[in-house]
Amino acid sequence: MTSIFHFAIIFMLILQIRIQLSE
């Protein structure tokens, strides 16, 4: 359960970084 939650946080962080890089 913890690893899934950790993966979700990392995934969201990567998405935010990609959005910032796109701008």
Residue frames as qw, qx, qy, qz and C-alpha x, y, z in Angstrom:
[[0.000, 0.887, 0.462, 0.000, 0.00, 0.00, 0.00],
 [0.304, -0.801, 0.079, 0.510, 2.78, 2.43, 0.87],
 [0.421, -0.156, 0.571, 0.688, 4.72, 1.85, -2.36],
 [0.227, 0.621, 0.649, 0.377, 1.59, 2.61, -4.42],
 [0.139, -0.943, -0.253, 0.166, 1.08, 5.89, -2.53],
 [0.424, -0.594, 0.322, 0.603, 4.75, 6.76, -2.98],
 [0.408, 0.170, 0.660, 0.607, 4.53, 6.03, -6.71],
 [0.115, 0.824, 0.530, 0.166, 1.49, 8.29, -7.02],
 [0.254, -0.889, -0.009, 0.380, 3.35, 11.19, -5.37],
 [0.432, -0.344, 0.523, 0.649, 6.37, 10.73, -7.66],
 [0.343, 0.451, 0.695, 0.443, 4.08, 10.52, -10.70],
 [0.010, 0.931, 0.365, -0.019, 2.33, 13.77, -9.79],
 [0.352, -0.750, 0.211, 0.518, 5.67, 15.49, -9.18],
 [0.438, -0.040, 0.636, 0.634, 6.92, 14.40, -12.62],
 [0.230, 0.704, 0.611, 0.280, 3.72, 15.71, -14.23],
 [0.137, -0.952, -0.148, 0.231, 4.14, 19.11, -12.57],
 [0.424, -0.532, 0.419, 0.602, 7.79, 19.31, -13.63],
 [0.405, 0.248, 0.689, 0.547, 6.89, 18.45, -17.24],
 [0.104, 0.872, 0.469, 0.092, 4.17, 21.15, -17.26],
 [0.261, -0.876, 0.081, 0.397, 6.65, 23.74, -15.95],
 [0.458, -0.277, 0.576, 0.618, 9.23, 22.72, -18.57],
 [0.371, 0.539, 0.664, 0.362, 6.64, 22.99, -21.35],
 [0.019, 0.953, 0.268, -0.138, 5.90, 26.62, -20.49]]
